[in-house]
Amino acid sequence: MSSKQQTYEDRVEKVPLLSTNDFASTHTRQPTQQQIQYQNQYQQNPVQQQNQQQVSSDMEDSPAYQVLTNLLVSKYRLSNASEIQTIPGTSSRYMNALSCCCAFCGIRTFEVPSGYIRLATDGSGNFLVYNAGVHRIHNPFLTLKGGNIPLSETLVQHGDRTIVTVRQGHVGYCEDMGQPVLLPPGLHEWQSSTLKFHSSIDLNNTLIKLGPYTILTVDEGYAAVTQNNGQQAILEGGRTHLLTHRNWKFEKFMTEKIQTDELARIEATSADNVKMHTYATVVWRVTDVKSAARMSAETMRHDGGELKTADQSDMTKLRNDVLKQATASLACFIGEIRYSDSFHISAQVTRGREDTAQGNTQPPVPDDLSDYSPIWDPKRMATAMDVANKVTRTYGVTILSINIISAIPADTNLQNALAKGAVASAEAEQLETIARGESKAAKIKAEGDAQAEIIRADGAKVAAEKLASSAIAVELARLDKVGQVLSNKSTFFFGANSSAESLSQLLSNPNVVSK
């Protein structure tokens, strides 16, 4: 063994072994006088604690924070900026001017304006924050970090020192040794090597992730489908909910509002084998969210991932199930109706004429529905909806109505023929309407003439009764009638004797009667 190696071993054996306590006491840094003053000056007193509680009650008195009441940590919050643990100025500009000649001795001088702070390290691993004022530091290892920082800065991180401002309506999210720490609105400050600030989160969002927590706001008319350790949990609308652990996951929103969808054109065959192109709409809504989520809606992602936003959730599968069932019920409804007897307008006219010829005076439909067709019969359609709802109610959906927009034959030739028949029927109906109007007008005119004759007769009767009461009036009336009978060439003679003898003498006079 060489002498050099022996010397090294002898030196190692002479080194005393230290216990854990001895090591800690030997290597623990003793606080300086400045640090002791710093800690004593800014230790919270009862008055500061009372002010902090008052600030807490004022800032958190908002409905936005109700769901987080038991999770918010207020012990780091300050009532005002003067409570920030900083080192105040202990010098003056005059003293600093005198110390300029001693700069080579390790004396540092600087000034911090009001409303600002200054960051520094003391060379021993401590992170210092200097308040507004004039400073003179006797430490050659002191290092100033950057420039002056305004107190209005949202986040100031300096080693194990953190100053953060959380705005109203936001929550500060921090983690301390893997555990979430939520900060209420206000000014916060702490000194910790493990507590780290991550972000300020706006509570205005519908879906908010806070580490293992999830805040979920559900509007009225909606419900939220969540999964709590594999068990489905439905959260009602009109409230804000807190999912309290990592494995309680939000899956999707489901609307309870009325939905109206168009059914794609379907080809359905009527009872008399006429293929129809039918267009319709269906109105429906989710009435049992729990059954709909469990039986029909897709709630899990195929890749096993987690929903990041509420926009990724939809009701596509549930909607397709409803539309398919409505289509099947509509096709069944059309298959029960004969097109030739009920769909075409000419069939209605023809059937009406046949019923009249057979003495059947009862119309097939109400009088106010002359062009009635069973395809728009609400009672029959209600029956079709009941059949559809027997299926849809098993997965929490109720169909409110199925409305047929149009139903036309698929065969073009049949369409043209029916169109011509419809035109002929319309023209016949128009002529019938004109004839009915002329007949009614003639009847009204005849009734008017008859009424006029009755009125004239009644007037003549009243006049005769009045004439009978006066002899002169009777004679005048008699002359009037005689004048009407005789022509304009008639000659009248008036005398005292008006017997037949006088008339014969008059006629025998040749001077009166010319040959």
C-alpha positions as CSV (number, residue, x, y, z in Angstrom):
1,M,0.0,0.0,0.0
2,S,1.5,3.4,-1.0
3,S,2.2,6.1,1.4
4,K,-0.2,8.4,-0.4
5,Q,-3.1,5.9,-0.1
6,Q,-2.2,5.3,3.6
7,T,-2.3,9.0,4.4
8,Y,-5.8,9.3,2.8
9,E,-7.2,6.4,4.9
10,D,-5.7,7.8,8.1
11,R,-7.4,11.1,7.3
12,V,-10.8,9.4,6.7
13,E,-10.6,7.5,10.0
14,K,-9.9,10.7,11.9
15,V,-13.2,12.3,10.6
16,P,-15.8,12.0,13.3
17,L,-19.3,10.5,12.4
18,L,-22.2,12.9,13.0
19,S,-25.6,11.8,14.1
20,T,-28.7,13.1,12.4
21,N,-29.4,15.7,15.0
22,D,-25.8,16.8,15.0
23,F,-25.9,17.2,11.2
24,A,-29.1,19.2,11.3
25,S,-27.7,21.5,14.0
26,T,-24.4,21.9,12.2
27,H,-25.9,22.7,8.8
28,T,-28.9,24.7,9.8
29,R,-28.6,28.3,8.8
30,Q,-29.1,30.6,11.7
31,P,-31.5,33.5,10.9
32,T,-30.0,36.9,10.6
33,Q,-31.1,39.9,12.6
34,Q,-32.8,41.3,9.5
35,Q,-34.8,38.1,9.0
36,I,-35.9,38.0,12.6
37,Q,-37.1,41.6,12.4
38,Y,-38.8,40.7,9.1
39,Q,-40.8,37.8,10.7
40,N,-41.8,39.7,13.8
41,Q,-43.0,42.7,12.0
42,Y,-45.3,40.9,9.7
43,Q,-46.7,38.2,11.9
44,Q,-50.5,38.5,11.9
45,N,-52.1,40.0,15.0
46,P,-55.8,39.5,16.0
47,V,-56.8,42.8,14.3
48,Q,-55.4,41.6,11.0
49,Q,-57.1,38.3,11.4
50,Q,-60.4,40.0,12.1
51,N,-60.0,42.2,9.0
52,Q,-59.2,39.2,6.9
53,Q,-62.4,37.5,8.0
54,Q,-64.4,40.6,7.2
55,V,-62.8,40.7,3.7
56,S,-63.6,37.0,3.2
57,S,-67.3,37.5,4.0
58,D,-67.6,40.5,1.7
59,M,-65.8,39.0,-1.4
60,E,-67.4,35.6,-1.2
61,D,-71.0,36.9,-0.7
62,S,-71.8,36.0,-4.3
63,P,-73.9,33.1,-5.7
64,A,-71.0,32.2,-8.0
65,Y,-69.1,30.8,-4.9
66,Q,-71.9,29.0,-3.2
67,V,-70.9,25.6,-4.5
68,L,-67.3,26.1,-3.4
69,T,-67.9,27.5,0.1
70,N,-66.3,24.6,1.9
71,L,-63.3,24.3,-0.5
72,L,-62.0,27.9,-0.6
73,V,-58.9,28.6,1.4
74,S,-58.7,32.1,2.8
75,K,-55.8,31.9,5.2
76,Y,-53.4,33.4,2.6
77,R,-55.7,36.4,1.8
78,L,-54.8,39.9,2.9
79,S,-57.2,42.7,3.6
80,N,-54.9,45.3,1.8
81,A,-51.6,45.6,0.2
82,S,-49.9,47.0,3.3
83,E,-50.1,43.5,4.9
84,I,-47.7,42.0,2.3
85,Q,-44.6,40.7,4.1
86,T,-41.9,43.1,2.8
87,I,-38.8,44.7,4.2
88,P,-39.4,48.5,4.7
89,G,-37.0,51.2,3.8
90,T,-34.6,52.1,6.7
91,S,-32.4,54.7,5.1
92,S,-32.6,58.1,3.4
93,R,-31.3,59.6,0.3
94,Y,-28.8,61.6,2.3
95,M,-27.4,58.5,4.0
96,N,-27.3,56.7,0.7
97,A,-25.3,59.6,-0.8
98,L,-22.7,59.3,2.0
99,S,-22.5,55.5,1.5
100,C,-21.6,55.8,-2.2
101,C,-17.9,56.0,-1.2
102,C,-18.3,52.7,0.7
103,A,-19.8,50.7,-2.2
104,F,-16.6,48.7,-2.4
105,C,-17.3,47.5,1.2
106,G,-20.5,45.7,0.1
107,I,-23.1,48.3,0.9
108,R,-26.0,48.3,-1.6
109,T,-28.3,51.3,-1.9
110,F,-31.5,51.5,-3.9
111,E,-35.0,53.2,-3.9
112,V,-38.4,51.7,-4.4
113,P,-41.3,54.1,-5.4
114,S,-44.7,54.0,-3.7
115,G,-47.0,51.3,-5.0
116,Y,-44.1,49.1,-6.1
117,I,-41.9,46.3,-4.6
118,R,-38.4,45.1,-5.4
119,L,-37.2,41.4,-5.5
120,A,-33.8,40.3,-4.3
121,T,-31.8,37.3,-2.9
122,D,-29.4,37.6,0.0
123,G,-26.9,35.1,-1.2
124,S,-27.8,32.5,1.4
125,G,-30.8,31.1,-0.4
126,N,-33.4,33.5,1.0
127,F,-35.8,35.3,-1.3
128,L,-36.5,38.9,-0.1
129,V,-39.2,41.4,-1.1
130,Y,-38.5,45.1,-0.4
131,N,-41.3,47.6,0.1
132,A,-41.5,51.2,-1.0
133,G,-38.8,53.5,0.5
134,V,-35.0,54.1,0.5
135,H,-32.9,51.1,1.3
136,R,-29.3,50.6,2.4
137,I,-28.2,47.0,2.7
138,H,-24.9,45.9,4.2
139,N,-24.6,42.6,2.3
140,P,-22.0,42.2,-0.5
141,F,-23.9,39.1,-1.7
142,L,-27.2,40.8,-2.1
143,T,-28.6,40.5,-5.7
144,L,-31.5,42.6,-7.0
145,K,-33.8,40.8,-9.4
146,G,-35.2,42.9,-12.3
147,G,-36.8,46.3,-11.8
148,N,-39.6,47.6,-9.6
149,I,-42.8,45.6,-9.8
150,P,-46.2,47.3,-9.3
151,L,-48.5,45.9,-6.6
152,S,-51.3,45.7,-9.2
153,E,-49.4,42.9,-10.9
154,T,-51.7,39.8,-11.1
155,L,-48.9,37.3,-10.2
156,V,-45.5,37.8,-8.6
157,Q,-43.5,34.6,-8.1
158,H,-40.1,34.9,-6.5
159,G,-38.6,31.6,-5.3
160,D,-40.7,30.4,-2.5
161,R,-42.5,33.7,-2.3
162,T,-45.8,34.2,-4.2
163,I,-48.1,37.2,-4.4
164,V,-51.3,36.7,-6.5
165,T,-54.4,38.7,-7.1
166,V,-57.6,36.7,-7.9
167,R,-60.3,38.8,-9.6
168,Q,-64.0,38.7,-8.6
169,G,-65.8,35.9,-10.4
170,H,-62.6,33.9,-10.6
171,V,-61.0,31.2,-8.5
172,G,-57.2,30.7,-8.1
173,Y,-56.1,27.1,-8.5
174,C,-53.0,26.0,-6.6
175,E,-51.5,22.7,-5.7
176,D,-49.6,21.9,-2.5
177,M,-47.9,18.6,-2.5
178,G,-50.3,17.2,-5.0
179,Q,-53.4,18.5,-3.2
180,P,-55.7,21.2,-4.8
181,V,-55.9,24.6,-3.1
182,L,-58.6,27.0,-4.2
183,L,-58.2,30.7,-3.6
184,P,-61.2,33.0,-3.3
185,P,-61.1,36.5,-4.9
186,G,-58.7,39.0,-3.3
187,L,-55.0,39.6,-2.7
188,H,-53.0,36.5,-1.5
189,E,-49.5,36.0,-0.3
190,W,-47.5,33.1,1.0
191,Q,-44.1,31.7,1.5
192,S,-43.9,28.0,0.7
193,S,-41.6,25.7,-1.3
194,T,-44.5,23.3,-2.1
195,L,-47.5,25.6,-2.7
196,K,-47.5,26.6,-6.3
197,F,-50.0,28.8,-8.1
198,H,-51.2,27.4,-11.5
199,S,-54.0,29.6,-13.0
200,S,-57.0,31.8,-12.4
201,I,-60.2,30.2,-13.6
202,D,-63.3,32.1,-14.7
203,L,-66.5,30.8,-13.0
204,N,-68.6,32.0,-15.9
205,N,-68.0,28.8,-17.9
206,T,-70.4,25.9,-18.0
207,L,-67.8,23.2,-17.4
208,I,-64.9,24.1,-15.1
209,K,-62.0,21.7,-14.3
210,L,-60.3,22.4,-11.0
211,G,-57.9,19.5,-10.6
212,P,-59.9,16.6,-9.2
213,Y,-63.0,18.8,-8.9
214,T,-65.5,19.7,-11.6
215,I,-67.9,22.6,-11.5
216,L,-71.0,22.0,-13.7
217,T,-73.7,24.6,-14.3
218,V,-76.9,23.2,-15.8
219,D,-79.4,25.6,-17.3
220,E,-83.2,25.1,-16.9
221,G,-84.6,22.8,-19.6
222,Y,-81.5,20.7,-19.5
223,A,-80.1,17.8,-17.4
224,A,-76.5,16.7,-17.0
225,V,-75.5,13.0,-17.3
226,T,-72.5,12.1,-15.1
227,Q,-70.8,8.9,-14.1
228,N,-69.8,8.4,-10.5
229,N,-67.5,5.4,-10.3
230,G,-69.4,3.7,-13.1
231,Q,-72.9,4.6,-11.7
232,Q,-75.0,7.0,-13.7
233,A,-76.0,10.2,-11.9
234,I,-78.5,12.7,-13.4
235,L,-78.1,16.3,-12.3
236,E,-81.1,18.5,-12.7
237,G,-81.2,21.9,-14.4
238,G,-81.3,25.3,-12.9
239,R,-78.4,24.7,-10.5
240,T,-74.6,24.6,-10.2
241,H,-73.2,21.2,-9.2
242,L,-69.8,20.2,-7.8
243,L,-68.3,16.8,-8.8
244,T,-66.1,16.2,-5.7
245,H,-63.6,13.6,-7.0
246,R,-61.6,12.6,-10.0
247,N,-63.7,9.6,-11.0
248,W,-67.0,11.5,-10.9
249,K,-67.1,12.5,-14.6
250,F,-69.3,14.7,-16.7
251,E,-70.5,12.9,-19.8
252,K,-73.1,15.0,-21.6
253,F,-76.0,17.4,-21.5
254,M,-79.5,16.3,-22.5
255,T,-82.1,18.8,-23.4
256,E,-85.7,18.5,-22.1
257,K,-87.0,21.1,-24.6
258,I,-89.4,20.3,-27.4
259,Q,-87.7,19.1,-30.6
260,T,-89.0,19.4,-34.1
261,D,-87.4,17.3,-36.9
262,E,-88.1,16.7,-40.5
263,L,-88.6,13.1,-41.6
264,A,-86.7,12.2,-44.7
265,R,-88.9,11.4,-47.7
266,I,-90.3,7.9,-47.2
267,E,-91.9,5.6,-49.7
268,A,-95.0,4.0,-48.2
269,T,-97.6,1.8,-49.9
270,S,-101.3,2.5,-49.3
271,A,-103.9,-0.2,-48.8
272,D,-104.7,-0.3,-52.5
273,N,-101.0,-0.7,-53.4
274,V,-100.3,2.9,-54.5
275,K,-96.7,3.8,-53.7
276,M,-96.6,7.2,-52.0
277,H,-93.8,9.7,-51.5
278,T,-94.6,11.2,-48.0
279,Y,-93.0,14.2,-46.3
280,A,-93.7,14.8,-42.6
281,T,-92.4,16.4,-39.4
282,V,-92.2,14.9,-35.9
283,V,-92.4,16.8,-32.6
284,W,-91.0,15.1,-29.5
285,R,-89.2,15.7,-26.2
286,V,-87.3,13.8,-23.6
287,T,-89.5,13.2,-20.6
288,D,-87.4,10.7,-18.7
289,V,-83.7,11.7,-18.8
290,K,-82.5,8.8,-16.7
291,S,-84.1,6.2,-19.1
292,A,-83.0,8.1,-22.2
293,A,-79.4,8.2,-21.0
294,R,-79.3,4.6,-19.9
295,M,-81.2,3.0,-22.8
296,S,-80.5,5.1,-25.9
297,A,-78.1,8.0,-25.6
298,E,-74.3,7.5,-26.2
299,T,-72.6,8.5,-23.0
300,M,-69.1,7.1,-23.3
301,R,-66.5,8.0,-25.8
302,H,-65.3,5.1,-27.9
303,D,-61.7,5.9,-27.3
304,G,-62.2,6.0,-23.5
305,G,-61.2,9.7,-23.3
306,E,-62.8,12.4,-21.3
307,L,-65.0,15.3,-22.5
308,K,-63.0,18.5,-22.4
309,T,-65.9,20.8,-23.2
310,A,-69.7,20.7,-23.2
311,D,-69.8,21.2,-27.0
312,Q,-68.6,17.6,-27.6
313,S,-71.8,16.1,-26.2
314,D,-74.8,15.6,-28.5
315,M,-78.0,13.5,-28.9
316,T,-77.4,12.0,-32.3
317,K,-78.2,8.4,-31.5
318,L,-81.3,9.2,-29.5
319,R,-82.6,11.5,-32.3
320,N,-82.0,8.8,-34.9
321,D,-83.9,6.3,-32.8
322,V,-86.9,8.6,-32.5
323,L,-87.0,9.5,-36.2
324,K,-86.8,5.9,-37.2
325,Q,-89.7,4.9,-35.0
326,A,-91.7,7.8,-36.2
327,T,-91.0,6.8,-39.8
328,A,-92.2,3.2,-39.1
329,S,-95.4,4.4,-37.5
330,L,-96.1,6.8,-40.4
331,A,-95.6,4.1,-42.9
332,C,-98.0,1.8,-41.0
333,F,-100.6,4.6,-40.8
334,I,-100.5,5.2,-44.6
335,G,-100.7,1.5,-45.3
336,E,-104.2,1.4,-43.6
337,I,-105.7,4.0,-46.0
338,R,-107.0,3.4,-49.6
339,Y,-105.7,6.1,-51.8
340,S,-108.4,5.8,-54.5
341,D,-111.2,6.1,-51.9
342,S,-109.8,8.8,-49.7
343,F,-106.8,10.6,-50.9
344,H,-107.9,12.0,-54.3
345,I,-110.4,14.9,-54.3
346,S,-112.3,13.5,-57.3
347,A,-113.0,10.4,-55.2
348,Q,-114.8,12.6,-52.7
349,V,-117.0,14.1,-55.4
350,T,-117.8,10.8,-57.0
351,R,-118.6,9.2,-53.6
352,G,-120.9,12.1,-52.8
353,R,-122.9,11.7,-56.1
354,E,-123.2,7.9,-55.5
355,D,-124.5,8.4,-52.0
356,T,-127.1,10.9,-53.3
357,A,-128.2,8.6,-56.0
358,Q,-128.7,5.8,-53.5
359,G,-130.7,7.9,-51.2
360,N,-127.9,8.2,-48.6
361,T,-128.2,11.8,-47.4
362,Q,-125.7,11.4,-44.6
363,P,-122.3,12.9,-45.6
364,P,-119.2,10.8,-44.9
365,V,-117.6,13.7,-43.1
366,P,-118.8,16.8,-41.2
367,D,-120.5,19.4,-43.3
368,D,-117.7,22.0,-42.7
369,L,-115.1,19.6,-44.1
370,S,-116.2,19.1,-47.6
371,D,-112.7,18.1,-48.9
372,Y,-111.9,16.0,-45.9
373,S,-109.3,13.2,-46.3
374,P,-108.5,10.6,-43.7
375,I,-104.7,11.2,-44.1
376,W,-105.2,14.4,-42.1
377,D,-107.6,12.8,-39.6
378,P,-106.2,13.8,-36.1
379,K,-107.9,10.8,-34.4
380,R,-106.2,8.3,-36.8
381,M,-102.9,10.1,-36.4
382,A,-103.2,10.1,-32.6
383,T,-103.6,6.3,-32.8
384,A,-100.4,6.1,-34.9
385,M,-98.6,8.2,-32.3
386,D,-99.8,6.0,-29.5
387,V,-98.3,3.0,-31.3
388,A,-95.0,4.9,-31.6
389,N,-95.0,6.0,-28.0
390,K,-95.3,2.5,-26.8
391,V,-91.7,2.0,-28.0
392,T,-90.2,5.4,-27.4
393,R,-91.4,5.6,-23.8
394,T,-89.1,2.6,-23.0
395,Y,-86.1,5.0,-23.6
396,G,-87.7,8.1,-22.1
397,V,-89.0,9.9,-25.1
398,T,-92.6,11.1,-25.9
399,I,-93.7,11.9,-29.4
400,L,-96.1,14.8,-29.3
401,S,-97.3,14.9,-32.9
402,I,-96.5,13.6,-36.4
403,N,-97.6,16.0,-39.1
404,I,-97.9,15.0,-42.8
405,I,-96.8,17.8,-45.1
406,S,-97.6,16.1,-48.4
407,A,-98.3,12.7,-49.8
408,I,-98.1,12.2,-53.6
409,P,-98.0,9.1,-55.8
410,A,-94.5,7.9,-56.8
411,D,-95.8,7.1,-60.4
412,T,-95.6,10.2,-62.6
413,N,-98.3,9.0,-65.0
414,L,-100.7,8.5,-62.1
415,Q,-99.9,12.0,-60.9
416,N,-100.8,13.4,-64.3
417,A,-104.0,11.4,-64.5
418,L,-105.0,12.5,-61.0
419,A,-104.1,16.1,-61.8
420,K,-106.5,16.0,-64.9
421,G,-109.2,14.4,-62.8
422,A,-108.7,17.1,-60.2
423,V,-109.0,19.8,-62.8
424,A,-112.2,18.3,-64.2
425,S,-113.7,17.9,-60.8
426,A,-112.8,21.5,-60.0
427,E,-114.5,22.7,-63.2
428,A,-117.6,20.6,-62.5
429,E,-117.7,22.0,-59.0
430,Q,-117.4,25.5,-60.4
431,L,-120.3,25.0,-62.9
432,E,-122.4,23.5,-60.1
433,T,-121.6,26.5,-57.9
434,I,-122.6,28.9,-60.7
435,A,-125.9,27.0,-61.4
436,R,-126.6,26.9,-57.7
437,G,-126.1,30.7,-57.5
438,E,-128.3,31.4,-60.5
439,S,-131.1,29.3,-59.1
440,K,-130.8,31.0,-55.7
441,A,-130.9,34.4,-57.4
442,A,-134.1,33.5,-59.4
443,K,-135.8,32.2,-56.3
444,I,-135.0,35.4,-54.5
445,K,-136.4,37.5,-57.3
446,A,-139.6,35.5,-57.5
447,E,-140.1,35.8,-53.7
448,G,-139.5,39.6,-54.1
449,D,-142.2,39.9,-56.8
450,A,-144.7,38.0,-54.8
451,Q,-144.1,40.1,-51.8
452,A,-144.5,43.2,-53.9
453,E,-148.0,42.0,-55.2
454,I,-149.1,41.3,-51.7
455,I,-148.1,44.8,-50.6
456,R,-150.0,46.4,-53.6
457,A,-153.1,44.3,-52.9
458,D,-153.1,45.3,-49.3
459,G,-152.8,49.0,-50.4
460,A,-155.7,48.7,-52.8
461,K,-157.9,47.2,-50.1
462,V,-157.2,50.0,-47.7
463,A,-157.9,52.5,-50.5
464,A,-161.2,50.9,-51.3
465,E,-162.3,51.0,-47.7
466,K,-161.6,54.7,-47.5
467,L,-163.4,55.4,-50.9
468,A,-166.6,53.6,-49.6
469,S,-166.9,56.1,-46.9
470,S,-167.4,59.1,-49.4
471,A,-170.0,59.3,-52.3
472,I,-168.0,61.9,-54.2
473,A,-164.8,59.8,-53.9
474,V,-166.8,56.8,-55.3
475,E,-168.0,58.7,-58.3
476,L,-164.5,60.0,-59.0
477,A,-163.1,56.5,-58.8
478,R,-165.8,55.3,-61.2
479,L,-165.0,58.0,-63.7
480,D,-161.3,57.1,-63.5
481,K,-162.1,53.5,-64.3
482,V,-164.4,54.5,-67.2
483,G,-161.7,56.7,-68.6
484,Q,-159.3,53.9,-68.5
485,V,-161.7,51.7,-70.4
486,L,-162.7,54.2,-73.1
487,S,-160.3,55.4,-75.7
488,N,-159.2,59.0,-76.3
489,K,-161.9,59.4,-79.0
490,S,-164.7,58.9,-76.6
491,T,-167.2,61.7,-76.2
492,F,-169.0,62.4,-73.0
493,F,-172.3,64.1,-72.5
494,F,-173.5,65.3,-69.2
495,G,-177.2,66.1,-68.5
496,A,-180.0,65.8,-66.0
497,N,-181.6,62.8,-67.8
498,S,-179.2,59.9,-68.3
499,S,-181.7,57.3,-69.1
500,A,-181.5,54.8,-72.0
501,E,-184.2,56.8,-74.0
502,S,-182.0,59.9,-74.0
503,L,-179.1,57.9,-75.2
504,S,-181.1,56.4,-78.1
505,Q,-182.3,59.9,-79.2
506,L,-178.7,61.1,-79.2
507,L,-177.6,58.3,-81.4
508,S,-180.4,58.9,-83.9
509,N,-179.4,62.6,-84.4
510,P,-177.5,62.8,-87.7
511,N,-175.7,65.9,-86.6
512,V,-174.0,64.0,-83.8
513,V,-173.3,60.7,-85.4
514,S,-171.7,61.1,-88.8
515,K,-172.2,58.5,-91.5
